[in-house]
Amino acid sequence: MANSDKRTPPDTSLLEGFVAAAKLASAAIPVPFVGVSIAEAVGYFGQREIDKRQSTFFAEVLRGLQDMQVQVADLKESFWSTLLYAVDVARRTHQQEKREALKNAVLNAAKPTAPEDDVQHIFVTMVDDLTPLHLRLLDFILNPRKYGVDVKDWRGLQTVNPKLYGVWEVIEQNVAGSSRRDLIDLCFSDMVSRGLLRHSTAPPALRGPLLPGPTNLALEFMSFITASNQQAFTSAEGEG
């Protein structure tokens, strides 16, 4: 029979663990850290952080599924694959915007209208590869009013500040983390290469101040990683 009085080690915080490890290193103490090596100490606290992220993510997904009143019998095999993939990605990031996108992806994968298996995998991979700045910029292009810019859609952004490159100033002023224009350009290039944005079809002389436009794939992607109670994305590819 197991000993019910057996106690687990005290729950030292992750920060305290790394502070202790740093003190040992700065004092040139070889390897012991309460009887174990520094590698073991970092491994222990690192694993605990991973476990915390995983359990938190599972709890958030579970609450969402319960709110949706999802029945286990209705879940497809692709849902479980998307869940496991999203959990793996969530364990590797502390960035709340990405974790929220992953949670929404899992919840949307539970719906009868979920995208095909391959599409779900591609979209979760995109969340893994892209940064929160990528996601904010794409969200801004699709829904500028959410960011305080009073235009109907991404086309209207071209007229907010019509001077040469004025649209970039609009981005810098309204999208968090957009103070570096070189990073904005890099994010746009990444999203063009992934098929989320497309280059303007305007004459070459007009392309400088114009934003790349969203594609239908961008609408599908953002709809998949956005909570169902938020505003729908409905305009892309120069349609409408």
Buried (B, 14 or more C-beta within 10 A) or exposed (E): EEEEEEEEEEEBEEEEBBEBBEEBEEEEEEEEBEEEEBEEBBEBBEEBBEEEBBEEBBEBBEEBBEEEEBEEEEBBEBBEBBBEBBBEBBBEBEEEBBBBBBBBBBBBBBBEEBBEBEBBBBBBEBBBEBBBBBBBBBBBBBBBEEBEBEBEBBBEBBEBBEEEEBBBEBBBBBBEBBEEEEBBEBBBEBBBEBBBBBEBEEEEEEEEBBBBBBBBBBBBBBBBBBEEEEEEBEBBEEEE
